[in-house]
Amino acid sequence: MPMKIALIAPPYPLTEAPSPPLGICYVAAACEAAGAEVRIFDYIVSLYTPEKLRRQLDEFCPDVVGATAVTLNFPDAAAILQTAKAHQPEIVTIMGGPHVTFQVEETLQQYPEIDVIFMGESENTLERWLPVLRHRHAWGSIAGIAFRNGKQIVNTGPVELISDLARLPLPSRHLLPLSRYQALGFPVSIITSRGCPNKCIFCVGRRMVGARVRYRSPKRVVDEIEFLVNAGFTRLNFADDLFTANKNHVRAICNLIVKRKISFGWSAFARVDTVNEEVLQLMKEAGCDSVSFGIESGNPAMLRVIRKRITLDQARQAAAMCKAVGMRPHASFIVGLPGESLRTLADTLAFARELNIEHGFHFLTPFPGTDVYESTDYDLEILTTDWRRYDANTAIVRTSKIAPEEIENFVTEAYRPLTDKWTDIKKRYAEGECTESECLEVESETRLNLVFQILSGDLIEEFGEFPADEPDPVAALAGRIAGKTATDVDFVARYLQWWLHKEYLAFTEENGFIRCDWTTTAFAPDGAAVQQSGKTAKAEPLARAS
């Protein structure tokens, strides 16, 4: 009988535009490759309650329950493992991810319900650990984990990074509630490499995945892209720490996309010193319409402090090159950096406006594992370790020259032209006086608010059952959801009809009742037939050779 493993995707704010979680799908794939039966309990796009978790545990009866988390949702992930352990004490609970990797002792001391922490890349570690799961005396020989031995914490040290990414199984996205993510409409993420060669003091990526960039086979990457597009995803995000680290790698992927005539939109992260017009033009031809640059500050001295190793002229040139090839550049700036002052913030705002491109301001969040968190050498005071506030949406630091209230006021005023414009658009929308494009913007916001409420509240599950003689179940369901969400009933019905048309939702009839449900996964990585609301859908096979 195969080992059973339940993996938790803990709650994460829908307002943060989550993609289908990629990391946990790689972990799931590693567990499946080791012969385990795996389920993902996804609480990102569905309601989490302790009662729901206990019900799922009783149904599946797993041997292992694991969770991954970033700092922001670590408290929720840890609480879920506490509930799982209390409900079924014989379960082995594990946790991985960047937060616990750099908070090993603190986590094991504060949460005795967590049995094992996996540090850094965990796929190879899981492959070695799962066979000795029931032989606790052998855990000490497995690099990359930490656990308690009586009152002592045993840390087996860092695990060697995976040198050949071709060894990794494809991520097990088929275990996710993909129809919910498709209804949400955010891009699906994919990686083409792991590793970051840069030394920015606010980023944990280099310590998690190494300084040397390791690349996936371009053919394997494009096979995965083609499969996702054929499965119905129309927009992807290349989530590499630095997609443009190697221009030859970028060229190989883009040329394959063009050669195969795969049509989809995508975005990527880049540095202003790693792009040129030729590469950007090729990316554009392959469907890339947006590149995000982390510029971080408009003050050269601040750039030196954070070890960004770019110049403002390089940022100007990168923005100009994107415009020249018809691509949307986006600049990301961080406020509250070490030594920040009202003067350096003014320089940043002036530079952002000079570039005249889309840009955003994020509050410095000193995650565990970063230099700004671990070092006392910077002009920076961290004001809280309430991890739920580590969302980059509020100021949680101060410097000797600026207080958190001043940092927040700066961002509010920097966004003032946009917020005033948006307030005016919504006012004119209510009065029936806005343009067609403005109407679409307002309705898009309304749609997102509706989808957030439906997903996070499990409203389809709550309101989706009717007697079989219900003449119009769509209208009836729309009425129930509209009442719960205070949304126009016709607006709700429009999106229910769209989701039914796209087969994200489906009605079934059984035992005198009609039931509306989210459809189950419409594909599997091996191309096997899978069940979709009473219908068998044949997925196109995906080549697994690199």
C-alpha positions in Angstrom: 0.0 0.0 0.0 1.6 3.3 -1.0 2.4 6.0 1.5 -0.2 8.8 1.6 1.0 12.4 1.7 -1.3 15.5 2.1 0.3 18.8 1.1 -1.1 22.1 2.3 -1.3 25.2 0.2 -2.1 27.6 3.1 -4.4 30.6 2.8 -2.8 33.5 0.9 -4.5 36.9 0.2 -6.3 36.7 -3.1 -5.7 40.5 -3.4 -2.0 39.6 -3.8 -2.9 37.9 -7.2 -1.7 34.4 -6.4 -0.8 32.0 -9.3 -1.4 28.3 -9.0 1.3 27.5 -6.4 4.3 26.2 -8.2 6.7 25.2 -5.4 4.2 22.8 -3.8 3.5 21.2 -7.2 7.3 20.5 -7.5 7.2 19.0 -4.0 4.1 16.9 -4.9 5.8 15.7 -8.1 8.8 14.5 -6.0 6.6 12.7 -3.6 4.7 11.0 -6.5 8.0 10.0 -8.1 8.9 8.3 -4.8 5.7 6.2 -5.1 3.5 8.1 -2.7 -0.2 8.9 -3.2 -0.5 12.6 -3.0 -3.3 15.1 -2.5 -3.0 18.9 -2.3 -5.4 20.6 0.1 -5.5 24.0 -1.5 -6.8 26.8 0.8 -5.7 29.6 -1.4 -8.7 29.5 -3.7 -11.1 27.9 -1.2 -12.3 28.4 2.3 -10.1 27.0 5.1 -11.7 25.9 8.4 -10.4 23.5 11.0 -13.6 21.4 10.5 -12.9 21.2 6.7 -9.3 20.1 7.3 -10.4 17.4 9.8 -13.0 16.1 7.3 -10.4 15.9 4.5 -7.9 14.2 6.8 -10.5 11.6 7.9 -11.3 10.9 4.2 -7.7 10.6 3.0 -6.0 9.3 6.2 -2.5 10.5 5.2 0.8 9.3 6.7 2.4 12.7 6.2 1.0 16.2 6.2 3.3 18.9 4.8 3.0 22.6 4.3 5.0 25.3 2.6 4.8 28.9 3.3 6.4 32.3 2.8 6.7 34.6 5.8 3.4 36.3 5.3 1.3 33.1 5.6 3.6 31.1 7.9 1.4 31.6 10.9 -1.6 30.1 9.1 0.4 27.2 7.7 1.8 26.4 11.2 -1.7 26.6 12.7 -3.0 24.2 10.1 -0.3 21.7 11.0 -1.1 22.1 14.7 -4.8 21.2 13.9 -3.7 18.2 11.8 -1.5 16.9 14.6 -4.1 17.4 17.2 -6.7 15.5 15.1 -4.4 12.6 14.1 -1.4 12.5 16.4 0.3 9.7 14.5 0.7 11.9 11.4 4.2 13.0 10.6 4.1 16.8 10.0 6.6 18.5 7.8 7.2 22.1 6.6 9.4 23.7 4.0 9.8 27.1 2.3 12.0 30.2 2.7 10.6 31.2 6.1 11.3 28.0 8.0 14.6 27.5 6.2 15.9 30.5 8.0 13.9 30.2 11.2 14.6 26.5 12.0 15.2 26.6 15.8 12.5 29.3 16.4 9.9 27.2 14.5 10.7 23.9 16.1 10.8 25.5 19.6 7.5 27.4 19.1 5.6 24.7 17.3 6.2 21.2 18.8 3.4 19.9 16.5 5.8 20.3 13.5 8.0 17.2 13.3 10.5 18.0 10.5 11.6 21.1 8.7 13.0 20.8 5.1 15.6 23.5 4.4 16.2 25.0 0.9 15.5 22.9 -2.2 13.6 19.9 -0.9 13.0 17.5 -3.9 16.1 15.5 -3.4 15.8 15.6 0.3 12.3 14.1 0.2 13.5 11.4 -2.2 16.1 10.3 0.5 13.9 10.9 3.6 10.6 9.2 2.6 12.0 5.7 2.5 13.2 6.1 6.1 10.1 8.0 7.3 9.3 5.3 9.9 13.0 4.8 11.0 13.6 8.0 13.0 17.1 6.8 13.9 18.1 7.2 10.3 16.9 10.8 9.9 20.2 12.2 11.1 21.9 10.9 8.0 19.6 12.9 5.6 21.1 16.3 4.8 18.7 19.3 4.6 16.4 18.6 7.5 15.9 19.6 11.1 13.9 17.8 13.8 13.7 17.3 17.5 15.5 14.4 19.3 14.1 14.7 22.8 14.8 18.2 23.9 17.6 18.6 21.4 17.2 20.1 17.9 19.1 18.2 15.3 20.0 20.2 12.2 21.7 18.0 9.5 23.0 21.0 7.6 22.4 22.4 4.1 21.5 20.1 1.3 23.5 20.2 -2.0 21.6 22.1 -4.7 20.1 20.1 -7.6 22.8 20.4 -10.3 20.7 18.8 -13.1 17.2 20.3 -13.2 16.3 17.8 -15.9 16.0 15.2 -13.1 13.1 17.1 -11.6 9.6 15.6 -12.5 7.2 18.1 -14.0 5.2 20.0 -11.4 2.0 18.1 -10.4 -0.4 20.9 -11.3 -3.1 18.2 -11.9 -3.5 18.0 -8.1 -4.6 21.6 -7.9 -8.2 22.9 -8.2 -7.3 24.4 -11.5 -10.8 25.4 -12.6 -10.9 27.8 -9.6 -7.6 29.4 -10.7 -8.8 29.7 -14.2 -11.9 31.5 -13.0 -9.7 33.8 -11.0 -7.9 34.6 -14.2 -4.3 35.3 -13.0 -1.3 33.9 -14.9 0.1 30.5 -14.3 3.7 30.5 -13.3 6.6 28.5 -14.8 10.3 28.5 -14.2 13.1 28.0 -16.7 16.0 28.2 -14.2 16.9 28.3 -10.5 19.5 30.5 -9.0 20.3 34.2 -8.7 23.8 35.6 -9.2 23.1 39.0 -7.5 23.6 40.1 -3.9 20.8 42.5 -3.1 20.5 42.8 0.7 16.7 42.6 0.8 16.3 39.3 -1.2 16.4 35.8 0.1 16.5 34.1 -3.3 20.3 33.7 -3.6 20.4 31.9 -0.2 17.5 29.6 -1.1 18.5 28.6 -4.6 22.2 29.5 -4.9 24.3 32.0 -6.7 24.9 29.8 -9.7 22.0 29.9 -12.2 21.0 26.4 -13.2 19.0 26.1 -16.4 16.2 23.8 -17.5 16.3 22.3 -21.0 14.7 24.8 -23.4 12.8 22.0 -25.1 11.4 20.7 -21.8 10.4 24.3 -20.9 8.6 24.8 -24.2 7.0 21.4 -24.0 5.5 22.4 -20.6 4.4 25.8 -22.0 2.7 24.1 -25.0 0.9 21.7 -22.7 -0.3 24.5 -20.4 -1.6 26.5 -23.4 -3.3 23.5 -24.8 -4.9 22.9 -21.4 -6.6 26.4 -21.6 -4.1 28.7 -19.9 -3.7 31.8 -22.1 -1.3 33.8 -19.9 2.0 32.7 -18.2 4.5 34.3 -15.9 8.1 33.3 -16.1 8.9 33.3 -12.4 12.7 32.9 -12.6 14.5 35.2 -10.2 16.2 36.6 -13.3 14.9 35.2 -16.6 17.4 37.3 -18.7 20.5 36.1 -16.8 21.7 34.2 -19.9 20.8 35.6 -23.3 21.5 32.4 -25.1 19.0 30.6 -22.9 16.4 33.3 -23.6 17.0 33.0 -27.3 16.7 29.2 -27.3 13.3 29.3 -25.5 11.9 32.2 -27.5 13.0 30.7 -30.8 11.3 27.4 -29.9 8.1 29.2 -29.0 8.1 31.0 -32.3 9.0 27.9 -34.3 6.1 25.9 -32.8 3.7 28.9 -33.3 2.5 28.8 -29.7 0.3 31.7 -29.0 0.0 33.1 -25.5 0.9 36.2 -23.5 3.6 36.2 -20.9 5.7 38.4 -18.6 9.1 38.0 -17.0 11.4 39.5 -14.4 14.7 41.1 -15.6 17.4 43.4 -14.6 18.1 46.6 -16.5 21.7 45.6 -17.1 20.8 42.2 -18.6 18.6 43.2 -21.6 19.3 44.6 -25.0 17.0 45.5 -27.9 17.7 42.3 -29.8 16.7 40.0 -26.9 13.6 42.1 -26.1 12.5 42.1 -29.7 12.8 38.3 -29.7 10.9 38.0 -26.4 8.2 40.2 -27.9 7.9 38.0 -31.0 7.5 35.0 -28.7 4.5 36.6 -26.9 6.1 38.5 -24.1 4.3 41.8 -23.6 5.6 42.9 -20.2 8.9 43.0 -18.4 9.3 43.9 -14.7 12.5 45.5 -13.6 13.5 45.8 -9.9 15.1 49.3 -9.9 14.4 49.8 -6.2 15.6 53.4 -5.8 16.2 56.6 -7.8 19.1 57.6 -5.6 22.5 56.3 -6.7 23.9 56.2 -3.1 20.9 54.0 -2.0 21.6 51.6 -4.9 25.1 51.2 -3.6 23.9 50.5 -0.1 21.6 47.7 -1.2 24.3 46.3 -3.5 22.0 46.5 -6.5 24.9 47.1 -8.9 22.9 49.0 -11.6 22.9 52.6 -12.7 20.1 55.0 -13.4 21.3 55.3 -17.0 20.9 51.6 -17.4 17.4 51.8 -16.1 16.7 54.7 -18.6 18.1 52.6 -21.5 16.1 49.5 -20.6 12.9 51.4 -20.4 13.6 53.0 -23.7 14.4 49.7 -25.4 11.2 48.1 -24.2 9.2 51.0 -25.6 11.1 50.8 -28.9 10.1 47.1 -29.4 6.5 47.8 -28.3 6.7 46.0 -24.9 5.4 47.3 -21.5 8.2 47.9 -19.0 7.3 48.0 -15.3 9.5 49.4 -12.6 9.4 48.2 -9.0 10.7 50.5 -6.3 11.3 49.7 -2.6 10.7 52.4 0.1 12.2 52.2 3.6 15.6 51.0 2.6 18.5 51.3 5.1 19.4 55.0 5.4 16.3 56.1 3.6 15.3 59.8 4.1 12.7 62.1 2.7 15.4 63.3 0.2 16.1 59.8 -1.1 12.4 59.1 -1.4 12.0 62.3 -3.4 14.8 61.2 -5.7 13.0 57.9 -6.3 9.7 59.5 -7.0 11.3 62.0 -9.4 13.1 59.1 -11.3 9.9 57.0 -11.5 8.1 59.9 -13.1 11.0 60.7 -15.4 10.9 57.1 -16.8 7.3 57.6 -17.6 6.5 53.9 -17.4 4.2 51.8 -15.2 5.7 51.6 -11.7 4.9 50.5 -8.2 6.2 51.2 -4.7 6.6 48.4 -2.1 7.5 48.8 1.5 10.7 47.1 2.5 10.0 43.7 4.1 13.0 42.3 5.9 12.4 38.6 5.5 14.3 36.1 7.6 17.3 35.0 5.6 18.0 38.4 4.1 21.0 40.6 5.0 18.6 43.4 6.2 17.0 41.0 8.7 20.2 39.3 10.0 22.7 42.2 10.1 22.9 45.0 12.5 25.3 47.0 10.3 22.5 49.0 8.5 20.7 52.1 9.4 17.5 50.2 9.9 15.2 49.3 12.8 12.7 46.4 12.3 9.6 47.2 14.2 7.7 43.9 14.3 8.0 40.2 14.0 4.2 39.8 13.4 4.7 37.8 10.2 1.2 38.6 9.0 2.4 42.2 8.5 5.2 41.1 6.1 3.2 41.7 3.0 5.1 44.8 1.7 1.9 46.9 2.0 2.7 48.8 5.2 5.9 50.2 6.7 7.4 47.9 9.3 10.8 49.6 9.6 12.3 53.0 10.4 15.7 54.6 9.8 17.5 57.3 11.7 16.1 59.8 9.2 12.5 58.7 8.6 9.6 57.2 10.6 7.2 54.6 9.3 4.4 57.1 9.2 6.5 59.3 6.8 7.2 56.3 4.6 3.5 55.5 4.3 2.6 59.1 3.7 5.1 59.2 0.9 3.5 56.2 -0.9 0.0 57.6 -0.3 1.0 60.9 -2.0 3.0 59.2 -4.7 -0.2 57.3 -5.7 -2.4 60.3 -5.2 -2.8 61.1 -9.0 -3.8 57.5 -9.7 -6.2 57.2 -6.7 -7.9 60.6 -7.5 -8.3 59.5 -11.2 -9.7 56.1 -10.1 -12.2 57.8 -7.7 -13.3 60.1 -10.6 -13.8 57.2 -13.0 -15.9 55.2 -10.5 -18.0 58.3 -9.8 -18.6 58.8 -13.5 -19.3 55.1 -13.9 -22.1 55.4 -11.3 -23.5 58.3 -13.2 -23.3 56.5 -16.5 -20.8 59.0 -18.0 -17.5 57.1 -18.3 -15.9 55.8 -21.5 -16.2 52.2 -22.7 -12.6 51.4 -21.6 -13.2 53.0 -18.2 -16.4 50.9 -17.8 -14.4 47.8 -18.5 -11.9 48.8 -15.8 -14.6 49.3 -13.2 -16.3 46.1 -14.1 -13.0 44.3 -13.9 -12.6 45.4 -10.3 -16.1 44.4 -9.6 -15.5 41.0 -11.1 -12.4 40.4 -9.1 -14.2 41.3 -5.9 -17.0 38.9 -6.8 -14.5 36.1 -7.6 -12.6 36.7 -4.4 -15.8 36.3 -2.4 -17.0 33.2 -4.2 -13.7 31.4 -3.9 -12.7 32.4 -0.4 -16.2 31.7 0.9 -16.8 28.4 -1.0 -20.1 30.0 -2.2 -20.6 27.6 -5.0 -20.5 24.7 -2.5 -22.8 26.6 -0.1 -25.4 27.6 -2.6 -25.1 25.3 -5.5 -27.7 22.6 -4.8 -31.3 22.7 -6.0 -34.3 20.4 -6.4 -34.2 18.7 -9.8 -37.4 20.6 -10.8 -35.7 24.0 -10.5 -36.5 25.7 -13.8 -33.4 27.9 -14.0 -30.6 26.8 -11.7 -28.2 29.4 -13.0 -30.5 32.3 -12.2 -31.3 30.7 -8.8 -27.6 30.3 -8.0 -26.9 33.9 -9.2 -29.7 35.2 -6.9 -28.3 33.4 -3.9 -24.7 34.6 -4.5 -25.8 38.1 -5.3 -27.6 38.3 -2.0 -24.5 37.1 -0.1 -22.0 39.3 -1.9 -24.2 42.5 -2.4 -23.5 42.3 -6.2 -26.0 42.9 -9.1 -27.7 39.6 -9.9 -27.3 40.0 -13.6 -23.6 40.7 -13.2 -23.2 37.4 -11.2 -25.3 35.5 -13.7 -23.1 36.7 -16.6 -19.9 35.2 -15.0 -21.6 32.0 -13.9 -22.7 31.5 -17.5 -19.1 32.3 -18.7 -17.6 29.8 -16.3 -20.2 27.1 -17.4 -19.3 27.8 -21.0 -15.6 27.5 -20.2 -16.4 24.3 -18.2 -14.9 25.7 -15.0 -18.3 24.9 -13.5 -20.8 22.1 -14.4 -24.2 21.0 -13.2 -24.9 17.3 -12.4 -28.2 15.7 -11.4 -28.4 12.9 -8.8 -31.0 11.6 -6.3 -33.5 14.3 -7.1 -31.1 17.2 -6.9 -29.2 19.4 -9.3 -25.7 20.3 -8.1 -23.3 22.9 -9.4 -19.6 22.2 -8.7 -16.2 23.4 -9.9 -14.9 20.9 -12.4 -12.0 18.7 -11.5 -8.7 18.8 -13.2 -9.1 18.5 -16.9 -5.6 17.1 -17.6 -2.8 15.1 -16.1 0.9 15.4 -16.8 1.1 11.9 -18.3 -1.8 12.5 -20.6 -4.1 10.0 -18.9 -7.8 10.3 -19.0 -9.2 12.2 -16.0 -12.6 12.8 -14.6 -14.3 16.1 -15.1 -17.7 16.4 -13.5 -19.0 13.1 -14.8 -17.3 13.4 -18.1 -14.0 11.8 -19.1 -11.7 14.3 -20.7 -8.7 13.0 -22.6 -5.6 15.1 -22.1 -3.0 15.5 -24.7 0.2 13.8 -23.7 3.2 15.9 -22.7 6.6 14.7 -23.7 8.6 14.0 -20.5 12.0 13.6 -22.1 14.3 16.6 -21.8 
